[in-house]
């Protein structure tokens, strides 16, 4: 592949379509500022005081932020969690640290950014070389302080993706959840990612926003430059850089035809009940995370909201939000779906989704560690804030509450008991429906005991595949093992539907939006699918073409 595209030379990139649709826009190449080396330059004696002043102002700025974070966390999660920020502040103000900063500055005669990198890298390395495991982990605190100081020195107080211009095609090596929460349909029209499989968080968000996305494009950041004109086709998995006039005309024609087809289907979906050829009704709901998503879901004819993700709200703020702020967010976001079926998932964090203000400790195996409900059980104040907000909002919207990452019976029992306790304290008698996310094989095999606590189940096939197939959804090295339509996954889905009996079961993972898999899901007993809002028209159309043969058993389904 040629690396030098030139200003007008057209280049076609081949990847993998991970979010369908077509788009045209200007490239914005995203490079994480924290992973780039700052410019190194030498200073003379007359500049030493100026650099000292810059460092002092950065330290004061970071110290104020740490104090604010500590106070907020103490009010929500207790002194132990707040102590992490206070410990960082103590490190920042340690006379020995300040002395070392001055020594490096005066002896090396380098700029403030390189002084901070040099000193804090050395401190982190010293801690990580110790035998004491607790002290070794403090190396992460040093790294965090270094990042904060470098951002302050650079004058950066916002994420670089927060204010993207309209008609942007985001180009990145990899997008993490903390990056993707800032994406908006109003600014980002397409995404190109070097590392992004169908189950990656960047792909999930792109589908939910209806943003075309192409992943698996090698050498992407060396090939595309900011400002390049980009045509994205998330269906075929291709992208054209700096297209010719003819290529642009072909793209625009195909785009207009696709838009007309979707508008026609959306109109049909709003007035017709979705049922199979043999008259079996199927609910088609949407996975969303914002009011913008909810509005799109309603426009596309969704029967309701099958999964409202709360993570973006908590990840997009630099400080712990109050239960009142969360309740306000829910009310505003859900308003377009008032009167419809709505299921809100409690905060599902851990592994690669960690709000900076919680400062969760590092784990050797984060995807097998404290995730979802495990985090909520470890931080009771965090669970309480969410349940209080949900209880308040449920009196207006009649929402359901989804418990994330359930593994054992006590996970569900704990949340249910807390919900009843807070409802009693708030004088609330009308309780929301309670649901459990089935994302682990253990949960799928424990439906008989779990259904005593809940009103419904929701199968998250992305994590269920990850844990069943022992293949990380974000790990390109084992992508060939991440097989979400493997017979083992379908067998677990059918088992859940069978064991649940009269308890409703929905599938909200990416498998639900795969047209080729919908017949197998319906024949496995699933009668509710929740997909990205933009996929609702296609999924409804597909369901109306399917005939369910009651005599067909699972062994035939899996073939």
C-alpha positions as CSV (number, residue, x, y, z in Angstrom):
1,X,0.0,0.0,0.0
2,X,1.4,3.4,-0.9
3,X,1.9,5.7,2.1
4,X,2.0,9.0,0.2
5,X,-1.5,9.7,-1.1
6,X,-0.7,13.2,-2.4
7,X,-3.2,16.0,-2.2
8,X,-5.3,14.9,-5.2
9,X,-4.3,11.3,-5.8
10,X,-7.1,8.9,-5.2
11,X,-6.5,5.8,-3.1
12,X,-8.9,3.0,-2.2
13,X,-8.5,1.3,1.2
14,X,-9.8,-2.1,1.9
15,X,-10.9,-3.1,5.4
16,X,-13.8,-4.7,7.1
17,X,-17.3,-3.2,7.3
18,X,-18.2,-3.0,10.9
19,X,-21.1,-0.5,10.8
20,X,-23.2,-0.2,7.6
21,X,-23.9,2.9,5.5
22,X,-22.2,5.4,3.4
23,X,-20.7,8.8,4.2
24,X,-18.5,11.6,2.9
25,X,-16.5,14.0,4.8
26,X,-13.1,15.4,5.8
27,X,-10.6,13.3,7.7
28,X,-9.6,14.1,11.2
29,X,-6.7,12.0,12.3
30,X,-6.8,11.3,16.0
31,X,-3.6,10.7,17.9
32,X,-3.8,10.4,21.7
33,X,-1.8,13.3,23.0
34,X,-0.8,11.3,26.1
35,X,0.9,8.7,23.9
36,X,3.0,11.2,22.0
37,X,6.4,12.5,23.0
38,X,6.4,16.2,23.7
39,X,8.8,18.4,21.8
40,X,12.3,18.5,23.3
41,X,14.2,21.7,23.2
42,X,17.1,23.2,25.2
43,X,16.9,26.3,27.2
44,X,19.4,28.8,28.5
45,X,19.8,30.2,32.0
46,X,17.6,33.2,31.3
47,X,14.7,30.8,30.6
48,X,15.0,28.7,33.7
49,X,12.7,30.8,35.8
50,X,10.1,30.9,33.1
51,X,10.1,27.1,32.9
52,X,9.9,26.9,36.7
53,X,6.9,29.2,36.6
54,X,5.2,27.0,34.0
55,X,5.8,23.9,36.1
56,X,4.6,25.6,39.3
57,X,1.4,26.8,37.6
58,X,0.8,23.3,36.2
59,X,1.3,21.8,39.7
60,X,-1.2,24.3,41.2
61,X,-3.7,23.5,38.5
62,X,-3.4,19.8,39.0
63,X,-3.5,20.1,42.8
64,X,-6.8,22.1,42.6
65,X,-8.3,19.4,40.3
66,X,-7.2,16.6,42.7
67,X,-8.8,18.5,45.7
68,X,-12.1,18.9,43.8
69,X,-12.1,15.2,42.8
70,X,-11.3,14.1,46.3
71,X,-14.1,16.1,47.8
72,X,-16.6,14.8,45.3
73,X,-15.6,11.2,45.6
74,X,-15.6,11.4,49.4
75,X,-19.2,12.6,49.3
76,X,-20.2,9.7,47.1
77,X,-17.9,6.8,47.7
78,X,-16.3,7.5,51.1
79,X,-12.9,8.5,52.4
80,X,-11.1,5.4,51.2
81,X,-11.7,6.2,47.5
82,X,-11.1,9.9,48.0
83,X,-7.8,9.0,49.7
84,X,-6.3,8.0,46.3
85,X,-6.5,11.6,45.1
86,X,-5.2,13.0,48.4
87,X,-2.3,10.6,48.1
88,X,-1.6,11.9,44.6
89,X,-1.7,15.4,45.9
90,X,0.8,14.5,48.6
91,X,3.2,13.1,46.0
92,X,2.8,16.3,43.9
93,X,3.7,18.5,46.9
94,X,6.5,16.3,48.2
95,X,9.6,18.5,48.8
96,X,11.8,15.8,47.4
97,X,9.7,15.6,44.2
98,X,9.8,19.4,43.8
99,X,13.6,19.4,44.5
100,X,14.1,16.7,41.8
101,X,12.1,18.7,39.3
102,X,14.3,21.7,39.9
103,X,17.5,19.7,39.8
104,X,16.7,18.2,36.4
105,X,15.6,21.5,35.0
106,X,18.8,23.3,36.1
107,X,21.2,20.5,35.1
108,X,19.6,19.2,31.9
109,X,18.5,22.7,30.7
110,X,15.5,21.3,28.9
111,X,11.9,22.5,28.6
112,X,9.2,21.9,31.3
113,X,7.4,19.1,29.4
114,X,10.6,17.0,29.2
115,X,11.4,17.7,32.8
116,X,8.1,16.4,33.9
117,X,8.5,13.3,31.7
118,X,12.0,12.6,33.0
119,X,11.3,13.0,36.7
120,X,8.0,11.1,36.8
121,X,9.2,8.3,34.6
122,X,12.1,7.8,37.0
123,X,9.8,7.9,40.0
124,X,7.4,5.4,38.5
125,X,10.3,3.1,37.5
126,X,11.6,3.1,41.1
127,X,8.2,2.1,42.5
128,X,7.7,-0.6,39.9
129,X,11.1,-2.1,40.8
130,X,10.1,-2.7,44.5
131,X,9.1,-6.1,45.9
132,X,6.0,-4.7,47.6
133,X,3.0,-5.1,45.3
134,X,1.1,-2.2,46.9
135,X,4.0,0.2,46.3
136,X,4.5,-1.1,42.8
137,X,0.9,-0.2,41.9
138,X,1.6,3.3,43.1
139,X,3.6,3.6,39.8
140,X,0.2,4.1,38.1
141,X,-0.5,7.1,40.4
142,X,2.8,8.6,39.2
143,X,1.9,8.0,35.6
144,X,-1.5,9.6,36.2
145,X,0.1,12.7,37.7
146,X,2.5,12.9,34.8
147,X,-0.4,12.9,32.3
148,X,-2.3,15.6,34.3
149,X,0.8,17.8,34.4
150,X,1.5,17.4,30.7
151,X,-2.1,18.2,29.8
152,X,-1.9,21.3,32.0
153,X,1.4,22.4,30.5
154,X,-0.2,22.0,27.0
155,X,-3.2,24.0,28.0
156,X,-5.5,21.1,27.3
157,X,-8.6,21.1,29.4
158,X,-10.9,19.1,27.1
159,X,-10.8,15.9,25.1
160,X,-9.7,16.5,21.5
161,X,-12.8,14.7,20.2
162,X,-15.3,16.9,22.1
163,X,-15.7,19.6,19.5
164,X,-15.2,18.0,16.1
165,X,-16.3,20.0,13.1
166,X,-19.3,19.0,11.1
167,X,-18.9,16.3,8.4
168,X,-15.9,14.7,10.0
169,X,-14.6,11.3,9.2
170,X,-12.7,10.2,12.3
171,X,-9.5,8.3,11.5
172,X,-7.8,6.5,14.4
173,X,-5.6,3.6,15.2
174,X,-7.9,2.5,18.0
175,X,-10.8,4.1,19.9
176,X,-11.4,3.4,23.5
177,X,-14.7,4.0,25.4
178,X,-13.4,7.2,26.9
179,X,-12.8,8.4,23.4
180,X,-16.1,7.3,21.8
181,X,-18.3,8.9,24.3
182,X,-17.5,12.3,22.7
183,X,-18.6,11.2,19.2
184,X,-21.8,12.7,17.9
185,X,-23.9,12.1,14.8
186,X,-24.1,15.9,14.3
187,X,-20.3,16.1,13.7
188,X,-19.0,12.6,12.9
189,X,-20.3,11.1,9.7
190,X,-17.9,8.2,9.4
191,X,-15.1,6.3,11.2
192,X,-12.0,4.6,9.9
193,X,-10.1,2.5,12.5
194,X,-7.0,0.4,12.1
195,X,-8.1,-1.9,15.0
196,X,-11.8,-2.3,15.2
197,X,-13.6,-5.6,14.8
198,X,-17.4,-6.0,14.7
199,X,-17.5,-6.3,18.5
200,X,-15.1,-3.5,19.4
201,X,-16.6,-0.6,21.3
202,X,-15.9,1.8,18.4
203,X,-18.0,-0.5,16.2
204,X,-20.8,-0.8,18.7
205,X,-21.1,3.0,19.1
206,X,-20.9,3.6,15.4
207,X,-23.8,1.2,14.7
208,X,-25.9,2.8,17.5
209,X,-25.3,6.3,16.1
210,X,-25.9,5.1,12.6
211,X,-22.4,6.1,11.6
212,X,-20.7,4.1,8.8
213,X,-17.4,2.5,10.1
214,X,-14.6,0.5,8.4
215,X,-12.1,-1.3,10.6
216,X,-9.1,-3.4,10.0
217,X,-7.3,-1.0,7.7
218,X,-3.5,-1.4,8.1
219,X,-1.1,1.5,8.3
220,X,-4.1,3.8,8.5
221,X,-2.5,6.8,10.3
222,X,0.5,6.7,7.9
223,X,-1.9,6.7,4.8
224,X,-4.6,9.2,5.6
225,X,-4.0,12.8,6.6
226,X,-6.2,15.3,8.3
227,X,-8.1,17.3,5.7
228,X,-8.3,14.5,3.2
229,X,-11.7,14.0,1.5
230,X,-12.9,10.5,2.5
231,X,-15.7,8.4,1.1
232,X,-16.7,5.6,3.6
233,X,-18.7,2.5,2.8
234,X,-19.3,0.6,6.0
235,X,-21.3,-2.1,4.1
236,X,-18.5,-3.2,1.7
237,X,-15.7,-2.2,4.1
238,X,-14.0,0.2,1.8
239,X,-12.9,3.8,1.9
240,X,-11.8,6.1,-0.9
241,X,-9.3,8.9,-0.1
242,X,-9.3,12.0,-2.2
243,X,-11.8,10.6,-4.7
244,X,-12.0,11.5,-8.4
245,X,-15.0,13.3,-9.8
246,X,-16.3,10.0,-11.2
247,X,-15.9,8.2,-7.9
248,X,-17.7,11.0,-6.0
249,X,-20.6,10.8,-8.4
250,X,-20.9,7.1,-8.1
251,X,-20.8,7.4,-4.3
252,X,-23.5,10.2,-4.2
253,X,-25.8,8.2,-6.5
254,X,-25.5,5.0,-4.3
255,X,-26.0,7.1,-1.2
256,X,-29.2,8.7,-2.4
257,X,-30.6,5.3,-3.5
258,X,-29.9,3.8,0.0
259,X,-31.4,6.8,1.7
260,X,-34.7,6.5,-0.3
261,X,-34.9,2.8,0.5
262,X,-34.5,3.4,4.2
263,X,-37.0,6.2,4.3
264,X,-39.6,3.9,2.6
265,X,-39.0,1.1,5.1
266,X,-39.1,3.5,8.1
267,X,-42.5,4.7,7.0
268,X,-43.9,1.2,6.7
269,X,-42.4,0.2,10.1
270,X,-44.2,3.0,12.0
271,X,-47.6,1.7,11.0
272,X,-47.3,-2.1,10.7
273,X,-46.9,-4.6,13.5
274,X,-43.8,-6.7,13.1
275,X,-44.6,-10.4,12.7
276,X,-43.3,-13.4,10.8
277,X,-44.9,-14.9,7.7
278,X,-46.8,-17.4,10.0
279,X,-48.1,-14.6,12.2
280,X,-45.7,-14.7,15.2
281,X,-45.2,-11.2,16.7
282,X,-41.6,-10.0,17.3
283,X,-40.6,-6.8,19.2
284,X,-37.8,-4.9,17.6
285,X,-36.3,-2.4,20.0
286,X,-33.2,-0.2,19.9
287,X,-29.9,0.0,21.7
288,X,-29.2,3.7,22.6
289,X,-27.2,5.9,24.8
290,X,-28.5,9.5,24.4
291,X,-31.5,11.6,23.5
292,X,-30.2,11.8,19.9
293,X,-30.1,8.0,19.7
294,X,-33.7,7.7,21.2
295,X,-35.0,10.2,18.6
296,X,-33.4,8.2,15.8
297,X,-34.9,5.0,17.2
298,X,-38.4,6.5,17.2
299,X,-37.9,7.8,13.7
300,X,-36.8,4.4,12.5
301,X,-39.9,2.7,13.9
302,X,-38.5,1.0,17.0
303,X,-41.0,-0.6,19.3
304,X,-39.2,0.7,22.3
305,X,-35.7,0.9,24.0
306,X,-34.3,-2.5,24.7
307,X,-31.0,-1.2,26.1
308,X,-30.2,2.3,27.3
309,X,-26.5,2.4,28.0
310,X,-25.6,4.7,30.9
311,X,-21.8,4.5,30.6
312,X,-21.3,7.6,28.3
313,X,-23.0,9.8,30.8
314,X,-20.6,8.7,33.6
315,X,-17.5,8.6,31.3
316,X,-18.0,12.0,29.7
317,X,-17.8,13.9,33.0
318,X,-14.6,14.7,34.9
319,X,-16.3,14.5,38.3
320,X,-18.7,12.1,39.9
321,X,-22.2,13.2,39.0
322,X,-25.0,13.4,41.5
323,X,-28.1,11.2,41.4
324,X,-30.1,14.3,40.6
325,X,-27.9,15.0,37.6
326,X,-28.3,11.4,36.4
327,X,-32.1,11.6,36.9
328,X,-32.2,14.8,34.8
329,X,-30.1,13.1,32.1
330,X,-32.4,10.1,32.0
331,X,-35.6,12.2,31.8
332,X,-34.3,14.4,29.0
333,X,-32.8,11.4,27.0
334,X,-35.9,9.2,27.3
335,X,-38.5,11.8,26.6
336,X,-38.9,10.9,22.9
337,X,-39.8,7.4,23.9
338,X,-42.3,8.3,26.7
339,X,-45.0,5.7,26.9
340,X,-42.9,3.0,25.1
341,X,-41.0,0.0,26.5
342,X,-37.7,1.2,28.0
343,X,-35.0,-0.8,29.7
344,X,-32.1,1.1,31.4
345,X,-28.9,-0.8,32.1
346,X,-27.1,0.2,35.3
347,X,-23.5,1.5,34.9
348,X,-21.4,-1.2,33.3
349,X,-17.8,-0.3,33.9
350,X,-14.5,-2.0,34.5
351,X,-11.9,-3.6,32.2
352,X,-11.5,-0.9,29.5
353,X,-14.3,1.4,30.7
354,X,-13.1,3.3,33.8
355,X,-14.3,6.9,34.7
356,X,-11.2,8.9,35.7
357,X,-12.8,10.1,39.0
358,X,-13.3,6.6,40.3
359,X,-9.6,5.7,39.9
360,X,-10.3,2.0,39.9
361,X,-7.2,0.0,40.9
362,X,-5.3,-1.9,38.2
363,X,-6.1,-5.6,37.8
364,X,-3.9,-8.4,36.3
365,X,-6.9,-9.7,34.2
366,X,-9.4,-6.8,34.0
367,X,-11.9,-8.5,31.7
368,X,-12.0,-11.3,34.2
369,X,-12.0,-9.0,37.2
370,X,-14.4,-6.4,38.6
371,X,-16.8,-5.5,35.9
372,X,-20.5,-4.5,35.8
373,X,-22.4,-5.5,38.9
374,X,-19.2,-6.5,40.7
375,X,-18.0,-2.9,40.6
376,X,-21.5,-1.8,41.9
377,X,-21.3,-4.2,44.8
378,X,-17.8,-2.9,45.7
379,X,-18.9,0.7,45.6
380,X,-22.3,0.8,47.3
381,X,-22.6,4.6,47.0
382,X,-22.3,4.3,43.2
383,X,-25.1,1.8,43.1
384,X,-27.3,3.8,45.5
385,X,-27.0,7.0,43.4
386,X,-28.1,5.1,40.3
387,X,-31.0,3.3,41.9
388,X,-32.3,6.4,43.5
389,X,-32.3,8.2,40.1
390,X,-33.9,5.2,38.3
391,X,-36.6,4.9,41.0
392,X,-37.4,8.6,40.6
393,X,-37.6,8.5,36.8
394,X,-39.5,5.2,36.8
395,X,-42.5,6.9,38.3
396,X,-42.8,8.9,35.0
397,X,-41.6,6.4,32.4
398,X,-42.3,3.0,33.7
399,X,-38.8,1.8,32.9
400,X,-37.1,-1.5,33.5
401,X,-33.7,-1.8,35.2
402,X,-31.0,-4.1,33.8
403,X,-28.3,-5.5,36.0
404,X,-25.0,-5.8,34.0
405,X,-22.6,-8.7,34.0
406,X,-24.5,-11.1,36.2
407,X,-22.6,-14.3,37.1
408,X,-24.1,-15.7,40.3
409,X,-27.4,-15.5,42.1
410,X,-26.2,-13.2,44.8
411,X,-25.4,-10.5,42.2
412,X,-29.1,-10.2,41.4
413,X,-30.3,-10.7,45.0
414,X,-28.0,-7.8,46.2
415,X,-29.3,-5.3,43.7
416,X,-32.9,-6.3,44.2
417,X,-32.6,-5.9,47.9
418,X,-31.0,-2.5,47.6
419,X,-33.7,-1.4,45.2
420,X,-36.4,-2.4,47.6
421,X,-34.6,-0.6,50.5
422,X,-34.2,2.7,48.7
423,X,-37.8,2.6,47.3
424,X,-39.1,2.2,50.9
425,X,-37.0,5.1,52.1
426,X,-38.3,7.2,49.2
427,X,-41.9,6.3,49.8
428,X,-42.1,4.6,46.4
429,X,-44.5,1.7,45.9
430,X,-44.5,1.3,42.2
431,X,-41.2,-0.5,41.5
432,X,-39.6,-0.7,38.0
433,X,-39.2,-4.0,36.3
434,X,-35.9,-5.8,37.1
435,X,-33.9,-7.6,34.5
436,X,-30.6,-9.4,34.4
437,X,-28.0,-9.2,31.6
438,X,-27.0,-12.7,30.5
439,X,-23.4,-12.2,29.4
440,X,-21.6,-15.2,31.0
441,X,-22.0,-18.9,30.5
442,X,-22.5,-19.2,34.3
443,X,-25.5,-16.9,34.1
444,X,-26.9,-18.7,31.0
445,X,-26.7,-22.0,32.9
446,X,-28.4,-20.5,36.0
447,X,-31.6,-19.2,34.6
448,X,-33.8,-21.5,36.8
449,X,-32.5,-19.8,39.9
450,X,-32.1,-16.3,38.6
451,X,-35.7,-16.0,37.3
452,X,-36.9,-16.0,40.9
453,X,-35.5,-12.5,41.3
454,X,-36.2,-10.8,37.9
455,X,-39.0,-9.9,35.5
456,X,-37.0,-10.4,32.3
457,X,-33.7,-11.3,30.8
458,X,-31.5,-9.7,28.2
459,X,-28.8,-11.6,26.4
460,X,-25.7,-9.6,25.6
461,X,-24.1,-11.8,22.8
462,X,-20.9,-9.7,22.6
463,X,-19.7,-10.6,26.1
464,X,-21.3,-14.0,26.1
465,X,-19.2,-14.8,23.0
466,X,-16.1,-13.3,24.6
467,X,-16.4,-15.5,27.7
468,X,-17.7,-18.6,26.0
469,X,-15.1,-18.6,23.2
470,X,-12.3,-17.3,25.5
471,X,-11.4,-14.6,22.9
472,X,-11.2,-10.9,23.8
473,X,-13.6,-8.8,21.7
474,X,-11.0,-6.0,21.4
475,X,-8.0,-8.4,20.7
476,X,-7.2,-8.6,17.0
477,X,-4.8,-11.5,17.7
478,X,-7.7,-13.9,18.5
479,X,-10.3,-12.4,16.2
480,X,-10.7,-15.7,14.4
481,X,-11.9,-17.2,17.7
482,X,-14.5,-14.5,18.3
483,X,-17.4,-16.4,16.6
484,X,-20.7,-15.0,17.8
485,X,-22.7,-17.4,15.7
486,X,-20.8,-20.5,16.9
487,X,-23.2,-23.4,17.7
488,X,-22.1,-23.1,21.4
489,X,-23.5,-19.6,21.5
490,X,-26.7,-20.5,19.8
491,X,-27.1,-23.5,22.2
492,X,-26.8,-21.2,25.2
493,X,-29.3,-18.8,23.7
494,X,-31.9,-21.5,23.2
495,X,-31.2,-22.9,26.7
496,X,-31.9,-19.4,28.2
497,X,-35.2,-19.1,26.2
498,X,-36.3,-22.5,27.2
499,X,-35.4,-22.3,30.9
500,X,-36.9,-18.8,31.2
501,X,-40.3,-20.2,30.5
502,X,-42.8,-17.3,30.8
503,X,-40.1,-14.8,31.7
504,X,-39.5,-12.6,28.7
505,X,-36.1,-12.9,27.0
506,X,-34.5,-10.4,24.6
507,X,-31.3,-10.5,22.7
508,X,-29.5,-7.1,22.7
509,X,-26.0,-8.0,21.4
510,X,-24.7,-7.5,17.9
511,X,-26.0,-10.9,16.8
512,X,-29.6,-9.5,17.0
513,X,-28.8,-7.1,14.1
514,X,-27.3,-9.7,11.8
515,X,-29.9,-10.4,9.2
516,X,-28.6,-13.9,8.4
517,X,-28.9,-14.9,12.1
518,X,-32.4,-13.6,12.9
519,X,-34.1,-16.8,11.6
520,X,-32.0,-18.9,14.0
521,X,-32.6,-16.6,16.9
522,X,-36.4,-16.7,16.4
523,X,-36.4,-20.5,16.0
524,X,-34.4,-20.7,19.2
525,X,-37.3,-19.1,21.0
526,X,-36.4,-15.4,21.0
527,X,-39.3,-13.0,20.5
528,X,-37.6,-9.7,21.2
529,X,-34.5,-8.2,19.5
530,X,-32.8,-5.0,20.4
531,X,-30.5,-3.5,17.8
532,X,-28.7,-0.3,16.8
533,X,-31.4,2.3,16.0
534,X,-30.3,2.6,12.4
535,X,-30.7,-1.1,11.9
536,X,-34.4,-1.2,13.0
537,X,-36.0,-0.9,9.6
538,X,-33.8,-3.6,8.1
539,X,-34.4,-6.0,11.0
540,X,-38.2,-5.4,10.9
541,X,-38.2,-6.1,7.1
542,X,-36.2,-9.3,7.6
543,X,-38.5,-10.6,10.3
544,X,-41.5,-10.2,8.0
545,X,-39.9,-12.5,5.5
546,X,-39.3,-15.4,8.0
547,X,-41.5,-18.4,8.6
548,X,-40.9,-20.1,11.9
549,X,-41.3,-23.9,11.7
550,X,-42.3,-25.1,15.2
551,X,-41.1,-28.6,14.5
552,X,-37.5,-27.4,13.9
553,X,-35.3,-28.3,16.9
554,X,-32.0,-26.8,17.9
555,X,-29.7,-29.3,16.2
556,X,-31.3,-28.2,12.9
557,X,-31.0,-24.5,13.9
558,X,-27.3,-24.7,14.5
559,X,-26.5,-26.3,11.2
